[in-house]
């Protein structure tokens, strides 16, 4: 089912429930403002040479199994929990500006980031590479992780 037919079904159901339209014009599904395409396997492998800490992974899309998603994954380790949280906060400003959002997780001094473009079926696009480069540059502004000592 396409987005347009989904919208038509929704509007029909609302009318069945007693809602009235203000216009007789047909509803149109909004078109994306940008036209993205999935990166090819060769493009991914070539680009990741410049981002050696990032790895391509394939996993199930939760709730949509057996559909798969392809993502770029990177684990950042920081000197402190506060640095990890500050990194996420600083990145969130850029993420909001470019309107391309990562899937990420913070556990103590680490931030794990997965990048994929949802609008093209959870596949990598240029937006993901651009965001990965931004995150790499941002990470360089933080001190390295502390060496662990045991005993």
CORJOFEN-V209432 format. One record per residue. N is the residue number from 0. PHI is phi in radians with two decimals (999 if undefined). OMEGA is omega in degrees with one decimal (none if undefined). Layout:
((N & PHI & OMEGA) (N & PHI & OMEGA))
//
This chain:
((0 & 999 & -179.8) (1 & -1.50 & 177.0) (2 & -1.06 & -179.3) (3 & -1.14 & 179.5) (4 & -1.24 & 174.6) (5 & -1.06 & -179.4) (6 & -1.13 & 178.6) (7 & -1.08 & 177.6) (8 & -1.09 & 179.6) (9 & -1.09 & -179.8) (10 & -1.12 & 177.3) (11 & -1.09 & -179.8) (12 & -1.13 & 178.1) (13 & -1.10 & 177.1) (14 & -1.13 & 176.8) (15 & -1.08 & -179.4) (16 & -1.47 & 175.4) (17 & 1.83 & 177.3) (18 & -1.36 & -178.3) (19 & -2.07 & 177.9) (20 & -1.41 & 178.3) (21 & -1.55 & -177.9) (22 & -2.49 & 176.4) (23 & -1.65 & 179.4) (24 & -1.11 & 178.2) (25 & -1.16 & 178.1) (26 & -1.30 & 177.3) (27 & -2.06 & 176.5) (28 & -1.26 & -178.6) (29 & -1.12 & 178.2) (30 & -1.61 & 177.7) (31 & -1.04 & 179.7) (32 & -1.34 & 179.5) (33 & -2.19 & 179.8) (34 & -1.94 & -177.5) (35 & -1.83 & 172.6) (36 & -2.28 & 178.6) (37 & -1.16 & 174.6) (38 & -1.28 & 176.2) (39 & -1.31 & 177.8) (40 & -1.00 & 179.6) (41 & -1.11 & 178.2) (42 & -1.10 & 179.4) (43 & -1.06 & -176.5) (44 & -1.12 & 179.2) (45 & -1.16 & -178.4) (46 & -1.15 & -177.6) (47 & -1.25 & 172.6) (48 & -1.10 & 178.8) (49 & -1.49 & 179.9) (50 & -2.25 & -169.7) (51 & -1.12 & 179.5) (52 & -1.45 & -179.5) (53 & -1.61 & 178.3) (54 & -2.26 & 175.4) (55 & -1.39 & 177.0) (56 & -2.33 & 177.2) (57 & -2.12 & 179.4) (58 & -2.58 & 176.9) (59 & -1.17 & 170.0) (60 & -1.49 & -176.0) (61 & -0.95 & 179.6) (62 & 1.42 & -179.6) (63 & -2.23 & 178.5) (64 & -0.99 & 14.2) (65 & -1.65 & 178.2) (66 & -1.10 & -177.4) (67 & -2.00 & 172.6) (68 & -2.14 & 174.7) (69 & -2.00 & -176.0) (70 & -2.35 & 167.0) (71 & -1.71 & -177.4) (72 & -2.14 & 177.8) (73 & -2.60 & 175.2) (74 & -1.92 & 176.3) (75 & -1.80 & 174.2) (76 & -2.01 & -176.0) (77 & -2.09 & 179.8) (78 & -1.25 & -177.3) (79 & -2.66 & 173.9) (80 & -1.05 & -178.9) (81 & -1.08 & 177.2) (82 & -1.12 & 179.4) (83 & -1.07 & -179.9) (84 & -1.19 & 178.4) (85 & -1.12 & 176.4) (86 & -1.01 & 180.0) (87 & -1.12 & 179.9) (88 & -1.13 & -179.9) (89 & -1.11 & 179.6) (90 & -1.14 & -175.6) (91 & -1.08 & 178.2) (92 & -1.13 & 178.6) (93 & -1.16 & -180.0) (94 & -0.98 & 178.7) (95 & -1.15 & 179.7) (96 & -1.11 & -177.4) (97 & -1.54 & 178.8) (98 & 0.95 & 175.6) (99 & -2.37 & -166.5) (100 & -1.87 & 177.6) (101 & -1.43 & 163.8) (102 & -1.72 & -177.8) (103 & -2.56 & -175.2) (104 & -2.58 & 175.3) (105 & -1.96 & 170.4) (106 & -2.29 & -178.9) (107 & 0.87 & -176.5) (108 & -1.71 & -179.2) (109 & -2.07 & 172.9) (110 & -2.24 & 175.8) (111 & -1.78 & -176.3) (112 & -2.14 & 172.8) (113 & -2.11 & -179.6) (114 & -2.07 & 178.9) (115 & -2.82 & -179.5) (116 & -1.76 & -175.5) (117 & -1.11 & -175.6) (118 & -1.13 & 178.2) (119 & -2.03 & 174.9) (120 & 1.54 & 178.6) (121 & 1.06 & 178.5) (122 & -2.20 & -177.9) (123 & -1.27 & 176.0) (124 & -2.37 & 176.6) (125 & -1.02 & 178.5) (126 & -1.02 & -179.0) (127 & -1.21 & 177.7) (128 & -1.13 & 178.4) (129 & -1.07 & 180.0) (130 & -1.20 & 177.2) (131 & -1.06 & 178.4) (132 & -1.11 & 177.2) (133 & -1.05 & -179.1) (134 & -1.11 & 177.1) (135 & -1.09 & 178.5) (136 & -1.09 & 179.8) (137 & -1.09 & -178.5) (138 & -1.04 & -179.6) (139 & -1.13 & 179.8) (140 & -1.49 & -179.9) (141 & -1.96 & 178.2) (142 & -1.14 & 178.6) (143 & -1.16 & 178.2) (144 & -1.13 & 178.9) (145 & -1.28 & 174.8) (146 & -1.22 & 179.5) (147 & -1.47 & 175.6) (148 & -2.13 & -178.5) (149 & -2.06 & 172.2) (150 & 1.89 & none))
//
